[in-house]
């Protein structure tokens, strides 16, 4: 099942619904993270939104073997955890804004598989970890590398958490349609040029292992979005480095999920 969040009319409140093959949406009744049922009616999609507004975004660095190799870093013993501001969530088609108030000249893209927790989770095990997943979507872990590495006080949250730095979409594909999240190809395409292409088979820590780690002695509320790491080929690791600029277009594509596309612009 493909779940979307959308506007049926520009003046209406956001709706959550089931995306049908003919391109129409069937709004749901109830809470996506609780009790819900299909409404039985169809609605026109006037604007597609991020498939959820997560209460919490957890993200993992250095989770692809090839990415570790290209950056000449050792394979981590434990997942490298950081957080992104949930209010940085951006819709498909809306712009990634390069910061101007706290200026950055090194804004980068990162293609990532995002797992969404469907019910409150704590102390998951390897055996039941994926049972807590509602579904998967495409994510772009947009990063201001100068704020991540030089200006951010030796932590990553500032460089990862500017407004619009967490695009999600185009839909949330329920886990029954993706029984093995370790067999997905993901790509980043900038202005028509493929910059990243890999498989989640290259994950150092699987989605299940990440959920076990992140939920250890820690409650993950329903709706938590887990960015599971980016492969080799991000702009900062290229020779010479290539960063995003106003007028660029970035597409994150993942097998069986779809394509998430955002233009790039300067913050007004």
Secondary structure, 3 states (H helix, E strand, C coil): CEEEEEECCCCCCCEEEEECCCCCEEEEEECCCCCEEECCCCECCCEEECCCCCCCEEEEECCEHHHHHHCCCCCCCCCEEEEECHHHEECCCCCEEECCCCCCCCEECCEEEEEEECCCECCCCCCCHHHHEEEEEEEEECEEHHHHHCCCCCCCHHHHCCCCCEEEEEEEEEHHHCCCCCCCEEEEEECCEEEEEEEHHHECCCHHHHHHHHHCCCCECCCCEEECCCCCCCHHHCCCCCCCCCCCEEEEEECCCEEEEEEEEECC
